[in-house]
């Protein structure tokens, strides 16, 4: 009986959780910002309506930051105008194909709601003007 409960629990977890949530990194992602010198930079989500940054964070590069995954692209800007703004595009996480192949609308919904459906480049390099 215990073996059946264990198998049922594991099966339910896999079927009712999104592949990207379980295996693709979850709702947050670490992004490494590389630069050949220390620079003050900002990053935020690009608003579709008026192209402003939402949730803007400032930090000193080089650095590794943690961002919540969203469908919105990111924009990396220089606080001192040392480099041209860099757009970091939001792409579909490849693990979402696991949801599609499993024909699991619930799993796809979980990935969509948590943001795990999306991913950014893991490494971005800043080049001075």
MOPAC internal coordinates of N, CA, C and O (Angstrom, degrees):
PM7 1SCF
backbone

  N    0.0000 0     0.00 0     0.00 0    0    0    0
  C    1.4589 1     0.00 0     0.00 0    1    0    0
  C    1.5317 1   111.61 1     0.00 0    2    1    0
  O    1.2310 1   120.34 1   137.02 1    3    2    1
  N    1.3145 1   116.96 1   -42.98 1    3    2    1
  C    1.4625 1   120.12 1   179.86 1    5    3    2
  C    1.5175 1   111.70 1   -63.48 1    6    5    3
  O    1.2310 1   120.01 1   145.22 1    7    6    5
  N    1.3190 1   117.58 1   -34.78 1    7    6    5
  C    1.4579 1   121.14 1   179.46 1    9    7    6
  C    1.5301 1   110.24 1   -66.05 1   10    9    7
  O    1.2310 1   120.11 1   140.80 1   11   10    9
  N    1.3341 1   117.40 1   -39.20 1   11   10    9
  C    1.4616 1   121.21 1   178.34 1   13   11   10
  C    1.5271 1   110.98 1   -65.15 1   14   13   11
  O    1.2310 1   120.32 1   140.52 1   15   14   13
  N    1.3218 1   117.00 1   -39.48 1   15   14   13
  C    1.4658 1   120.83 1   179.25 1   17   15   14
  C    1.5273 1   110.07 1   -66.24 1   18   17   15
  O    1.2310 1   120.44 1   139.16 1   19   18   17
  N    1.3155 1   116.77 1   -40.84 1   19   18   17
  C    1.4646 1   121.10 1   178.32 1   21   19   18
  C    1.5248 1   111.00 1   -62.75 1   22   21   19
  O    1.2310 1   120.32 1   133.02 1   23   22   21
  N    1.3259 1   116.99 1   -46.98 1   23   22   21
  C    1.4685 1   121.51 1   179.31 1   25   23   22
  C    1.5253 1   110.11 1   -62.77 1   26   25   23
  O    1.2310 1   120.11 1   137.15 1   27   26   25
  N    1.3284 1   117.40 1   -42.85 1   27   26   25
  C    1.4595 1   121.62 1   178.33 1   29   27   26
  C    1.5293 1   110.97 1   -63.25 1   30   29   27
  O    1.2310 1   120.22 1   139.75 1   31   30   29
  N    1.3086 1   117.19 1   -40.25 1   31   30   29
  C    1.4717 1   121.28 1   179.03 1   33   31   30
  C    1.5246 1   111.40 1   -64.67 1   34   33   31
  O    1.2310 1   120.54 1   133.95 1   35   34   33
  N    1.3152 1   116.57 1   -46.05 1   35   34   33
  C    1.4682 1   120.55 1  -179.79 1   37   35   34
  C    1.5231 1   110.36 1   -64.73 1   38   37   35
  O    1.2310 1   120.26 1   135.38 1   39   38   37
  N    1.3237 1   117.10 1   -44.62 1   39   38   37
  C    1.4583 1   121.62 1   179.34 1   41   39   38
  C    1.5244 1   110.86 1   -61.63 1   42   41   39
  O    1.2310 1   120.07 1   136.03 1   43   42   41
  N    1.3160 1   117.47 1   -43.97 1   43   42   41
  C    1.4680 1   121.56 1   179.70 1   45   43   42
  C    1.5213 1   111.37 1   -63.83 1   46   45   43
  O    1.2310 1   120.85 1   138.88 1   47   46   45
  N    1.3120 1   115.99 1   -41.12 1   47   46   45
  C    1.4686 1   120.04 1   179.28 1   49   47   46
  C    1.5132 1   110.44 1   -61.18 1   50   49   47
  O    1.2310 1   120.20 1   135.78 1   51   50   49
  N    1.3104 1   117.23 1   -44.22 1   51   50   49
  C    1.4662 1   120.96 1  -179.30 1   53   51   50
  C    1.5185 1   110.90 1   -68.75 1   54   53   51
  O    1.2310 1   119.70 1   137.60 1   55   54   53
  N    1.3205 1   118.18 1   -42.40 1   55   54   53
  C    1.4598 1   121.45 1  -176.92 1   57   55   54
  C    1.5204 1   112.86 1   -71.94 1   58   57   55
  O    1.2310 1   120.37 1   146.74 1   59   58   57
  N    1.3364 1   116.90 1   -33.26 1   59   58   57
  C    1.4577 1   119.88 1  -174.26 1   61   59   58
  C    1.5249 1   113.54 1  -102.08 1   62   61   59
  O    1.2310 1   120.04 1  -173.99 1   63   62   61
  N    1.3128 1   117.52 1     6.01 1   63   62   61
  C    1.4670 1   122.03 1   173.97 1   65   63   62
  C    1.5189 1   107.82 1  -119.71 1   66   65   63
  O    1.2310 1   121.19 1   -33.44 1   67   66   65
  N    1.3019 1   115.33 1   146.56 1   67   66   65
  C    1.4526 1   119.38 1  -179.48 1   69   67   66
  C    1.5105 1   112.10 1   -76.11 1   70   69   67
  O    1.2310 1   121.16 1   -35.25 1   71   70   69
  N    1.3336 1   115.39 1   144.75 1   71   70   69
  C    1.4705 1   120.77 1   178.72 1   73   71   70
  C    1.5245 1   111.45 1   -60.42 1   74   73   71
  O    1.2310 1   120.20 1   138.24 1   75   74   73
  N    1.3304 1   117.22 1   -41.76 1   75   74   73
  C    1.4669 1   119.97 1  -179.40 1   77   75   74
  C    1.5277 1   111.02 1   -68.33 1   78   77   75
  O    1.2310 1   120.47 1   148.65 1   79   78   77
  N    1.3305 1   116.70 1   -31.35 1   79   78   77
  C    1.4611 1   120.50 1   177.61 1   81   79   78
  C    1.5195 1   109.94 1   -69.63 1   82   81   79
  O    1.2310 1   120.33 1   136.81 1   83   82   81
  N    1.3278 1   116.97 1   -43.19 1   83   82   81
  C    1.4669 1   121.42 1  -177.84 1   85   83   82
  C    1.5184 1   113.12 1   -77.48 1   86   85   83
  O    1.2310 1   120.25 1   133.20 1   87   86   85
  N    1.3337 1   117.14 1   -46.80 1   87   86   85
  C    1.4597 1   121.26 1  -169.68 1   89   87   86
  C    1.5255 1   114.48 1  -111.78 1   90   89   87
  O    1.2310 1   119.79 1   161.94 1   91   90   89
  N    1.3215 1   118.00 1   -18.06 1   91   90   89
  C    1.4577 1   121.39 1  -172.40 1   93   91   90
  C    1.5098 1   115.76 1   -99.29 1   94   93   91
  O    1.2310 1   120.04 1  -165.15 1   95   94   93
  N    1.3324 1   117.52 1    14.85 1   95   94   93
  C    1.4572 1   119.43 1   174.35 1   97   95   94
  C    1.5166 1   115.46 1   106.91 1   98   97   95
  O    1.2310 1   119.48 1   169.12 1   99   98   97
  N    1.3068 1   118.59 1   -10.88 1   99   98   97
  C    1.4585 1   120.14 1   177.01 1  101   99   98
  C    1.5153 1   113.56 1    79.60 1  102  101   99
  O    1.2310 1   121.18 1    22.34 1  103  102  101
  N    1.3346 1   115.35 1  -157.66 1  103  102  101
  C    1.4595 1   122.25 1  -172.05 1  105  103  102
  C    1.5176 1   113.93 1   -81.59 1  106  105  103
  O    1.2310 1   119.73 1   164.78 1  107  106  105
  N    1.3464 1   118.13 1   -15.22 1  107  106  105
  C    1.4665 1   121.13 1  -178.93 1  109  107  106
  C    1.5153 1   110.06 1  -121.47 1  110  109  107
  O    1.2310 1   121.22 1   -24.76 1  111  110  109
  N    1.3260 1   115.27 1   155.24 1  111  110  109
  C    1.4597 1   120.58 1  -179.43 1  113  111  110
  C    1.5200 1   109.79 1  -139.59 1  114  113  111
  O    1.2310 1   121.15 1   -41.67 1  115  114  113
  N    1.3225 1   115.41 1   138.33 1  115  114  113
  C    1.4562 1   120.34 1   173.81 1  117  115  114
  C    1.5271 1   108.89 1   -88.73 1  118  117  115
  O    1.2310 1   121.29 1   -46.31 1  119  118  117
  N    1.3218 1   115.14 1   133.69 1  119  118  117
  C    1.4645 1   121.88 1   178.80 1  121  119  118
  C    1.5188 1   107.58 1  -123.58 1  122  121  119
  O    1.2310 1   120.65 1   -53.32 1  123  122  121
  N    1.3185 1   116.37 1   126.68 1  123  122  121
  C    1.4559 1   121.36 1   178.34 1  125  123  122
  C    1.5277 1   108.38 1   -93.16 1  126  125  123
  O    1.2310 1   121.24 1   -56.57 1  127  126  125
  N    1.3283 1   115.24 1   123.43 1  127  126  125
  C    1.4598 1   122.05 1   177.94 1  129  127  126
  C    1.5306 1   106.55 1  -102.78 1  130  129  127
  O    1.2310 1   120.79 1   -68.75 1  131  130  129
  N    1.3237 1   116.10 1   111.25 1  131  130  129
  C    1.4678 1   122.05 1  -178.44 1  133  131  130
  C    1.5219 1   110.16 1   -97.18 1  134  133  131
  O    1.2310 1   120.99 1   -37.55 1  135  134  133
  N    1.3312 1   115.72 1   142.45 1  135  134  133
  C    1.4631 1   121.09 1   172.29 1  137  135  134
  C    1.5192 1   108.08 1  -155.53 1  138  137  135
  O    1.2310 1   121.24 1   -24.60 1  139  138  137
  N    1.3211 1   115.23 1   155.40 1  139  138  137
  C    1.4641 1   119.30 1  -177.37 1  141  139  138
  C    1.5229 1   112.74 1   -83.65 1  142  141  139
  O    1.2310 1   120.07 1   173.46 1  143  142  141
  N    1.3346 1   117.48 1    -6.54 1  143  142  141
  C    1.4611 1   121.72 1   174.89 1  145  143  142
  C    1.5162 1   109.58 1  -149.69 1  146  145  143
  O    1.2310 1   120.69 1   -16.34 1  147  146  145
  N    1.2932 1   116.28 1   163.66 1  147  146  145
  C    1.4578 1   121.67 1  -179.66 1  149  147  146
  C    1.5327 1   110.21 1   -70.13 1  150  149  147
  O    1.2310 1   120.68 1   -51.34 1  151  150  149
  N    1.3427 1   116.30 1   128.66 1  151  150  149
  C    1.4651 1   121.72 1   179.82 1  153  151  150
  C    1.5205 1   110.01 1  -140.79 1  154  153  151
  O    1.2310 1   120.92 1   -34.91 1  155  154  153
  N    1.3258 1   115.85 1   145.09 1  155  154  153
  C    1.4589 1   120.92 1   173.71 1  157  155  154
  C    1.5266 1   107.85 1   -86.01 1  158  157  155
  O    1.2310 1   121.07 1   -57.24 1  159  158  157
  N    1.3453 1   115.56 1   122.76 1  159  158  157
  C    1.4615 1   120.85 1  -176.74 1  161  159  158
  C    1.5226 1   110.26 1  -132.64 1  162  161  159
  O    1.2310 1   121.24 1   -15.60 1  163  162  161
  N    1.3131 1   115.24 1   164.40 1  163  162  161
  C    1.4608 1   122.51 1   175.90 1  165  163  162
  C    1.5192 1   108.70 1  -131.90 1  166  165  163
  O    1.2310 1   121.46 1   -28.85 1  167  166  165
  N    1.3260 1   114.82 1   151.15 1  167  166  165
  C    1.4635 1   120.38 1   176.96 1  169  167  166
  C    1.5224 1   108.31 1  -139.26 1  170  169  167
  O    1.2310 1   120.80 1   -34.92 1  171  170  169
  N    1.3160 1   116.08 1   145.08 1  171  170  169
  C    1.4581 1   120.75 1   178.44 1  173  171  170
  C    1.5145 1   109.99 1  -162.07 1  174  173  171
  O    1.2310 1   121.42 1   -11.01 1  175  174  173
  N    1.3306 1   114.88 1   168.99 1  175  174  173
  C    1.4623 1   121.47 1   178.56 1  177  175  174
  C    1.5168 1   108.70 1   -83.75 1  178  177  175
  O    1.2310 1   120.67 1   -44.21 1  179  178  177
  N    1.3318 1   116.32 1   135.79 1  179  178  177
  C    1.4636 1   120.91 1  -179.77 1  181  179  178
  C    1.5273 1   108.76 1   -80.26 1  182  181  179
  O    1.2310 1   121.02 1   -55.71 1  183  182  181
  N    1.3287 1   115.66 1   124.29 1  183  182  181
  C    1.4620 1   121.62 1   176.49 1  185  183  182
  C    1.5217 1   108.63 1   -77.55 1  186  185  183
  O    1.2310 1   120.05 1   -49.47 1  187  186  185
  N    1.3167 1   117.51 1   130.53 1  187  186  185
  C    1.4694 1   121.15 1  -179.82 1  189  187  186
  C    1.5211 1   112.11 1   -66.60 1  190  189  187
  O    1.2310 1   120.44 1   148.14 1  191  190  189
  N    1.3262 1   116.77 1   -31.86 1  191  190  189
  C    1.4538 1   119.88 1  -173.46 1  193  191  190
  C    1.5237 1   113.09 1   -71.36 1  194  193  191
  O    1.2310 1   119.91 1   126.74 1  195  194  193
  N    1.3226 1   117.77 1   -53.26 1  195  194  193
  C    1.4589 1   119.08 1  -174.18 1  197  195  194
  C    1.5278 1   113.35 1  -127.38 1  198  197  195
  O    1.2310 1   120.38 1  -163.11 1  199  198  197
  N    1.3215 1   116.88 1    16.89 1  199  198  197
  C    1.4715 1   123.25 1   175.34 1  201  199  198
  C    1.5355 1   113.57 1    56.82 1  202  201  199
  O    1.2310 1   120.20 1  -151.30 1  203  202  201
  N    1.3381 1   117.23 1    28.70 1  203  202  201
  C    1.4625 1   120.65 1   175.08 1  205  203  202
  C    1.5261 1   109.15 1   -94.84 1  206  205  203
  O    1.2310 1   121.03 1   -16.50 1  207  206  205
  N    1.3174 1   115.64 1   163.50 1  207  206  205
  C    1.4611 1   120.26 1   179.20 1  209  207  206
  C    1.5173 1   110.57 1   -88.81 1  210  209  207
  O    1.2310 1   121.43 1   -46.34 1  211  210  209
  N    1.3187 1   114.86 1   133.66 1  211  210  209
  C    1.4570 1   121.88 1   177.32 1  213  211  210
  C    1.5246 1   107.40 1  -111.35 1  214  213  211
  O    1.2310 1   120.23 1   -40.25 1  215  214  213
  N    1.3122 1   117.17 1   139.75 1  215  214  213
  C    1.4590 1   120.98 1   178.30 1  217  215  214
  C    1.5096 1   112.88 1    65.95 1  218  217  215
  O    1.2310 1   120.58 1  -141.04 1  219  218  217
  N    1.3117 1   116.50 1    38.96 1  219  218  217
  C    1.4656 1   122.09 1  -175.10 1  221  219  218
  C    1.5313 1   110.88 1   -63.87 1  222  221  219
  O    1.2310 1   121.17 1   -46.27 1  223  222  221
  N    1.3414 1   115.36 1   133.73 1  223  222  221
  C    1.4596 1   122.84 1   176.50 1  225  223  222
  C    1.5220 1   108.35 1  -123.48 1  226  225  223
  O    1.2310 1   120.65 1   -39.84 1  227  226  225
  N    1.3187 1   116.36 1   140.16 1  227  226  225
  C    1.4588 1   121.14 1   176.05 1  229  227  226
  C    1.5230 1   109.11 1  -112.18 1  230  229  227
  O    1.2310 1   120.91 1   -35.19 1  231  230  229
  N    1.3316 1   115.86 1   144.81 1  231  230  229
  C    1.4597 1   121.51 1   179.28 1  233  231  230
  C    1.5234 1   108.36 1  -161.49 1  234  233  231
  O    1.2310 1   120.88 1    -6.01 1  235  234  233
  N    1.3194 1   115.92 1   173.99 1  235  234  233
  C    1.4567 1   121.19 1   177.57 1  237  235  234
  C    1.5195 1   109.22 1  -105.69 1  238  237  235
  O    1.2310 1   120.92 1   -54.55 1  239  238  237
  N    1.3281 1   115.85 1   125.45 1  239  238  237
  C    1.4659 1   121.00 1   178.34 1  241  239  238
  C    1.5239 1   108.46 1   -92.89 1  242  241  239
  O    1.2310 1   118.31 1   -29.03 1  243  242  241
  N    1.3002 1   120.82 1   150.97 1  243  242  241
  C    1.4623 1   126.45 1     3.38 1  245  243  242
  C    1.5320 1   111.09 1   -73.69 1  246  245  243
  O    1.2310 1   121.99 1   -31.26 1  247  246  245
  N    1.3280 1   113.80 1   148.74 1  247  246  245
  C    1.4559 1   119.92 1  -176.53 1  249  247  246
  C    1.5243 1   110.09 1  -166.56 1  250  249  247
  O    1.2310 1   121.16 1   -16.18 1  251  250  249
  N    1.3040 1   115.39 1   163.82 1  251  250  249
  C    1.4618 1   121.60 1   170.72 1  253  251  250
  C    1.5152 1   106.78 1  -115.39 1  254  253  251
  O    1.2310 1   120.98 1   -54.93 1  255  254  253
  N    1.3297 1   115.72 1   125.07 1  255  254  253
  C    1.4574 1   121.46 1  -178.13 1  257  255  254
  C    1.5260 1   109.55 1  -117.40 1  258  257  255
  O    1.2310 1   120.82 1   -19.00 1  259  258  257
  N    1.3031 1   116.03 1   161.00 1  259  258  257
  C    1.4585 1   121.50 1   176.82 1  261  259  258
  C    1.5229 1   108.39 1  -114.37 1  262  261  259
  O    1.2310 1   121.06 1   -53.69 1  263  262  261
  N    1.3359 1   115.58 1   126.31 1  263  262  261
  C    1.4660 1   121.54 1   180.00 1  265  263  262
  C    1.5228 1   109.22 1  -121.28 1  266  265  263
  O    1.2310 1   121.00 1   -33.84 1  267  266  265
  N    1.3180 1   115.70 1   146.16 1  267  266  265
  C    1.4570 1   121.39 1   172.78 1  269  267  266
  C    1.5220 1   106.63 1   -76.32 1  270  269  267
  O    1.2310 1   120.70 1   -47.17 1  271  270  269
  N    1.3089 1   116.26 1   132.83 1  271  270  269
  C    1.4719 1   120.23 1  -179.49 1  273  271  270
  C    1.5200 1   110.02 1   -73.86 1  274  273  271
  O    1.2310 1   121.17 1   -47.69 1  275  274  273
  N    1.3126 1   115.36 1   132.31 1  275  274  273
  C    1.4630 1   122.36 1   178.68 1  277  275  274
  C    1.5198 1   108.91 1  -143.62 1  278  277  275
  O    1.2310 1   120.88 1   -10.58 1  279  278  277
  N    1.3167 1   115.92 1   169.42 1  279  278  277
  C    1.4581 1   120.07 1   177.12 1  281  279  278
  C    1.5335 1   111.29 1   -76.62 1  282  281  279
  O    1.2310 1   120.34 1   164.15 1  283  282  281
  N    1.3234 1   116.96 1   -15.85 1  283  282  281
  C    1.4663 1   121.46 1  -179.85 1  285  283  282
  C    1.5248 1   110.69 1   -76.25 1  286  285  283
  O    1.2310 1   120.87 1   -37.36 1  287  286  285
  N    1.3258 1   115.93 1   142.64 1  287  286  285
  C    1.4584 1   121.54 1   173.55 1  289  287  286
  C    1.5286 1   109.07 1   -71.33 1  290  289  287
  O    1.2310 1   121.27 1   -20.01 1  291  290  289
  N    1.3318 1   115.18 1   159.99 1  291  290  289
  C    1.4633 1   121.78 1   176.06 1  293  291  290
  C    1.5217 1   109.20 1  -104.40 1  294  293  291
  O    1.2310 1   120.98 1   -25.97 1  295  294  293
  N    1.3309 1   115.73 1   154.03 1  295  294  293
  C    1.4552 1   120.66 1   174.34 1  297  295  294
  C    1.5263 1   108.08 1  -127.87 1  298  297  295
  O    1.2310 1   121.22 1   -56.03 1  299  298  297
  N    1.3292 1   115.26 1   123.97 1  299  298  297
  C    1.4543 1   123.43 1   179.05 1  301  299  298
  C    1.5239 1   107.23 1  -103.01 1  302  301  299
  O    1.2310 1   120.51 1   -58.72 1  303  302  301
  N    1.3363 1   116.62 1   121.28 1  303  302  301
  C    1.4561 1   120.77 1  -176.73 1  305  303  302
  C    1.5261 1   110.98 1  -126.66 1  306  305  303
  O    1.2310 1   121.25 1   -21.23 1  307  306  305
  N    1.3182 1   115.22 1   158.77 1  307  306  305
  C    1.4559 1   122.28 1   178.08 1  309  307  306
  C    1.5180 1   109.37 1   -92.71 1  310  309  307
  O    1.2310 1   120.39 1   -48.64 1  311  310  309
  N    1.3359 1   116.86 1   131.36 1  311  310  309
  C    1.4597 1   120.15 1   176.59 1  313  311  310
  C    1.5277 1   111.19 1   -71.94 1  314  313  311
  O    1.2310 1   119.92 1   157.04 1  315  314  313
  N    1.3439 1   117.76 1   -22.96 1  315  314  313
  C    1.4660 1   122.63 1  -178.11 1  317  315  314
  C    1.5264 1   112.37 1  -116.19 1  318  317  315
  O    1.2310 1   120.46 1  -159.78 1  319  318  317
  N    1.3278 1   116.73 1    20.22 1  319  318  317
  C    1.4670 1   122.52 1   178.05 1  321  319  318
  C    1.5366 1   112.28 1    56.76 1  322  321  319
  O    1.2310 1   120.36 1  -138.17 1  323  322  321
  N    1.3413 1   116.92 1    41.83 1  323  322  321
  C    1.4640 1   121.40 1  -178.56 1  325  323  322
  C    1.5292 1   113.34 1   -89.30 1  326  325  323
  O    1.2310 1   119.77 1   164.39 1  327  326  325
  N    1.3271 1   118.04 1   -15.61 1  327  326  325
  C    1.4617 1   121.56 1   177.68 1  329  327  326
  C    1.5223 1   109.30 1  -151.70 1  330  329  327
  O    1.2310 1   121.24 1   -19.89 1  331  330  329
  N    1.3186 1   115.23 1   160.11 1  331  330  329
  C    1.4648 1   120.84 1   177.24 1  333  331  330
  C    1.5275 1   108.96 1   -69.46 1  334  333  331
  O    1.2310 1   119.63 1   -35.10 1  335  334  333
  N    1.3400 1   118.31 1   144.90 1  335  334  333
  C    1.4695 1   119.73 1   177.58 1  337  335  334
  C    1.5262 1   111.45 1   -55.67 1  338  337  335
  O    1.2310 1   120.99 1   -36.75 1  339  338  337
  N    1.3159 1   115.70 1   143.25 1  339  338  337
  C    1.4655 1   122.33 1  -178.74 1  341  339  338
  C    1.5271 1   108.62 1  -116.60 1  342  341  339
  O    1.2310 1   121.22 1   -56.63 1  343  342  341
  N    1.3182 1   115.27 1   123.37 1  343  342  341
  C    1.4626 1   121.29 1   177.29 1  345  343  342
  C    1.5304 1   108.19 1   -89.54 1  346  345  343
  O    1.2310 1   120.63 1   -52.16 1  347  346  345
  N    1.3266 1   116.40 1   127.84 1  347  346  345
  C    1.4631 1   122.15 1   177.30 1  349  347  346
  C    1.5276 1   106.48 1  -110.31 1  350  349  347
  O    1.2310 1   121.12 1   -71.07 1  351  350  349
  N    1.3270 1   115.46 1   108.93 1  351  350  349
  C    1.4557 1   120.52 1  -172.57 1  353  351  350
  C    1.5244 1   112.57 1   -76.87 1  354  353  351
  O    1.2310 1   121.57 1   -37.19 1  355  354  353
  N    1.3211 1   114.59 1   142.81 1  355  354  353
  C    1.4516 1   122.61 1   173.89 1  357  355  354
  C    1.5254 1   107.93 1   -86.52 1  358  357  355
  O    1.2310 1   120.68 1   -54.50 1  359  358  357
  N    1.3430 1   116.31 1   125.50 1  359  358  357
  C    1.4631 1   121.18 1  -179.33 1  361  359  358
  C    1.5246 1   109.35 1  -122.04 1  362  361  359
  O    1.2310 1   120.83 1   -21.33 1  363  362  361
  N    1.3123 1   116.01 1   158.67 1  363  362  361
  C    1.4594 1   119.43 1   177.46 1  365  363  362
  C    1.5292 1   109.74 1   -68.75 1  366  365  363
  O    1.2310 1   120.77 1   -49.28 1  367  366  365
  N    1.3174 1   116.13 1   130.72 1  367  366  365
  C    1.4559 1   122.88 1   176.99 1  369  367  366
  C    1.5318 1   108.50 1   -65.73 1  370  369  367
  O    1.2310 1   119.94 1   -49.87 1  371  370  369
  N    1.3130 1   117.71 1   130.13 1  371  370  369
  C    1.4728 1   122.03 1  -177.17 1  373  371  370
  C    1.5277 1   112.26 1   -60.23 1  374  373  371
  O    1.2310 1   119.89 1   154.88 1  375  374  373
  N    1.3296 1   117.81 1   -25.12 1  375  374  373
  C    1.4656 1   120.26 1  -179.97 1  377  375  374
  C    1.5305 1   112.79 1   -67.25 1  378  377  375
  O    1.2310 1   120.02 1   163.73 1  379  378  377
  N    1.3200 1   117.56 1   -16.27 1  379  378  377
  C    1.4721 1   120.28 1   177.32 1  381  379  378
  C    1.5247 1   110.42 1   -62.69 1  382  381  379
  O    1.2310 1   120.50 1   152.92 1  383  382  381
  N    1.3440 1   116.65 1   -27.08 1  383  382  381
  C    1.4713 1   119.36 1   177.17 1  385  383  382
  C    1.5324 1   110.83 1   -61.07 1  386  385  383
  O    1.2310 1   119.81 1   152.42 1  387  386  385
  N    1.3199 1   117.97 1   -27.58 1  387  386  385
  C    1.4684 1   120.83 1   175.04 1  389  387  386
  C    1.5155 1   111.32 1   -62.43 1  390  389  387
  O    1.2310 1   120.63 1   140.17 1  391  390  389
  N    1.3313 1   116.41 1   -39.83 1  391  390  389
  C    1.4713 1   120.62 1   176.19 1  393  391  390
  C    1.5243 1   110.62 1   -64.04 1  394  393  391
  O    1.2310 1   121.39 1   136.84 1  395  394  393
  N    1.3293 1   114.95 1   -43.16 1  395  394  393
  C    1.4605 1   120.32 1  -177.37 1  397  395  394
  C    1.5298 1   110.35 1   -66.03 1  398  397  395
  O    1.2310 1   120.63 1   134.75 1  399  398  397
  N    1.3351 1   116.39 1   -45.25 1  399  398  397
  C    1.4661 1   120.03 1   179.28 1  401  399  398
  C    1.5264 1   112.20 1   -65.76 1  402  401  399
  O    1.2310 1   120.58 1   148.25 1  403  402  401
  N    1.3255 1   116.51 1   -31.75 1  403  402  401
  C    1.4662 1   120.71 1   178.40 1  405  403  402
  C    1.5292 1   111.15 1   -80.42 1  406  405  403
  O    1.2310 1   120.59 1   178.10 1  407  406  405
  N    1.3255 1   116.47 1    -1.90 1  407  406  405
  C    1.4716 1   123.49 1  -176.45 1  409  407  406
  C    1.5259 1   110.53 1    45.62 1  410  409  407
  O    1.2310 1   121.61 1  -127.93 1  411  410  409
  N    1.3242 1   114.53 1    52.07 1  411  410  409
  C    1.4535 1   120.95 1  -177.44 1  413  411  410
  C    1.5285 1   110.67 1  -116.32 1  414  413  411
  O    1.2310 1   120.15 1   -85.47 1  415  414  413
  N    1.3375 1   117.32 1    94.53 1  415  414  413
  C    1.4681 1   119.86 1   178.80 1  417  415  414
  C    1.5345 1   111.87 1   -61.48 1  418  417  415
  O    1.2310 1   120.08 1   148.04 1  419  418  417
  N    1.3195 1   117.45 1   -31.96 1  419  418  417
  C    1.4598 1   120.22 1   179.70 1  421  419  418
  C    1.5261 1   110.56 1   -66.37 1  422  421  419
  O    1.2310 1   120.23 1   137.80 1  423  422  421
  N    1.3293 1   117.17 1   -42.20 1  423  422  421
  C    1.4633 1   120.93 1   178.39 1  425  423  422
  C    1.5216 1   111.23 1   -63.54 1  426  425  423
  O    1.2310 1   120.71 1   138.46 1  427  426  425
  N    1.3195 1   116.24 1   -41.54 1  427  426  425
  C    1.4536 1   120.54 1   178.55 1  429  427  426
  C    1.5270 1   110.12 1   -63.84 1  430  429  427
  O    1.2310 1   120.54 1   140.85 1  431  430  429
  N    1.3144 1   116.58 1   -39.15 1  431  430  429
  C    1.4639 1   121.41 1   177.77 1  433  431  430
  C    1.5237 1   110.99 1   -64.45 1  434  433  431
  O    1.2310 1   120.12 1   137.91 1  435  434  433
  N    1.3289 1   117.37 1   -42.09 1  435  434  433
  C    1.4719 1   121.33 1   177.88 1  437  435  434
  C    1.5213 1   109.72 1   -59.67 1  438  437  435
  O    1.2310 1   119.92 1   132.32 1  439  438  437
  N    1.3268 1   117.76 1   -47.68 1  439  438  437
  C    1.4635 1   121.51 1   179.47 1  441  439  438
  C    1.5286 1   111.18 1   -62.01 1  442  441  439
  O    1.2310 1   120.45 1   140.56 1  443  442  441
  N    1.3092 1   116.74 1   -39.44 1  443  442  441
  C    1.4592 1   121.00 1  -179.56 1  445  443  442
  C    1.5333 1   111.25 1   -66.98 1  446  445  443
  O    1.2310 1   120.43 1   134.05 1  447  446  445
  N    1.3067 1   116.78 1   -45.95 1  447  446  445
  C    1.4680 1   121.62 1  -177.66 1  449  447  446
  C    1.5312 1   111.67 1   -67.48 1  450  449  447
  O    1.2310 1   120.16 1   140.22 1  451  450  449
  N    1.3218 1   117.30 1   -39.78 1  451  450  449
  C    1.4689 1   120.36 1  -178.92 1  453  451  450
  C    1.5243 1   112.62 1   -77.36 1  454  453  451
  O    1.2310 1   120.29 1   163.85 1  455  454  453
  N    1.3392 1   117.04 1   -16.15 1  455  454  453
  C    1.4591 1   120.97 1  -176.94 1  457  455  454
  C    1.5223 1   113.08 1    89.87 1  458  457  455
  O    1.2310 1   120.34 1   173.32 1  459  458  457
  N    1.3374 1   116.96 1    -6.68 1  459  458  457
  C    1.4673 1   121.29 1  -178.33 1  461  459  458
  C    1.5219 1   112.23 1   -64.87 1  462  461  459
  O    1.2310 1   120.36 1   166.99 1  463  462  461
  N    1.3201 1   116.92 1   -13.01 1  463  462  461
  C    1.4608 1   121.90 1   179.59 1  465  463  462
  C    1.5276 1   111.31 1   -66.48 1  466  465  463
  O    1.2310 1   120.44 1   161.97 1  467  466  465
  N    1.3342 1   116.77 1   -18.03 1  467  466  465
  C    1.4634 1   122.03 1  -174.00 1  469  467  466
  C    1.5142 1   110.59 1  -114.46 1  470  469  467
  O    1.2310 1   120.93 1   -23.25 1  471  470  469
  N    1.3449 1   115.82 1   156.75 1  471  470  469
  C    1.4595 1   120.46 1   174.73 1  473  471  470
  C    1.5213 1   109.91 1  -150.55 1  474  473  471
  O    1.2310 1   121.58 1   -22.46 1  475  474  473
  N    1.3346 1   114.58 1   157.54 1  475  474  473
  C    1.4627 1   122.78 1   177.61 1  477  475  474
  C    1.5250 1   108.44 1  -115.85 1  478  477  475
  O    1.2310 1   120.35 1   -12.07 1  479  478  477
  N    1.3259 1   116.94 1   167.93 1  479  478  477
  C    1.4646 1   120.22 1   172.49 1  481  479  478
  C    1.5260 1   108.14 1   -60.70 1  482  481  479
  O    1.2310 1   120.63 1   -38.91 1  483  482  481
  N    1.3270 1   116.40 1   141.09 1  483  482  481
  C    1.4618 1   121.06 1  -179.69 1  485  483  482
  C    1.5199 1   112.64 1   -75.06 1  486  485  483
  O    1.2310 1   120.31 1   151.90 1  487  486  485
  N    1.3295 1   117.00 1   -28.10 1  487  486  485
  C    1.4662 1   122.63 1  -176.87 1  489  487  486
  C    1.5217 1   109.96 1  -129.91 1  490  489  487
  O    1.2310 1   121.10 1   -45.91 1  491  490  489
  N    1.3301 1   115.49 1   134.09 1  491  490  489
  C    1.4640 1   121.80 1   176.14 1  493  491  490
  C    1.5186 1   106.85 1  -130.82 1  494  493  491
  O    1.2310 1   120.31 1   -46.53 1  495  494  493
  N    1.3313 1   117.01 1   133.47 1  495  494  493
  C    1.4491 1   121.13 1   179.45 1  497  495  494
  C    1.5184 1   110.43 1  -111.19 1  498  497  495
  O    1.2310 1   121.40 1   -49.65 1  499  498  497
  N    1.3198 1   114.92 1   130.35 1  499  498  497
  C    1.4627 1   122.22 1   178.15 1  501  499  498
  C    1.5197 1   108.64 1   -92.72 1  502  501  499
  O    1.2310 1   120.79 1   -49.41 1  503  502  501
  N    1.3208 1   116.09 1   130.59 1  503  502  501
  C    1.4588 1   121.50 1   174.82 1  505  503  502
  C    1.5108 1   108.68 1  -114.01 1  506  505  503
  O    1.2310 1   120.67 1   -54.26 1  507  506  505
  N    1.3132 1   116.33 1   125.74 1  507  506  505
  C    1.4536 1   121.22 1   179.88 1  509  507  506
  C    1.5207 1   110.08 1   -66.48 1  510  509  507
  O    1.2310 1   120.75 1   -33.83 1  511  510  509
  N    1.3436 1   116.18 1   146.17 1  511  510  509
  C    1.4755 1   122.40 1   179.68 1  513  511  510
  C    1.5075 1   111.64 1   -57.10 1  514  513  511
  O    1.2310 1   120.10 1   180.00 1  515  514  513

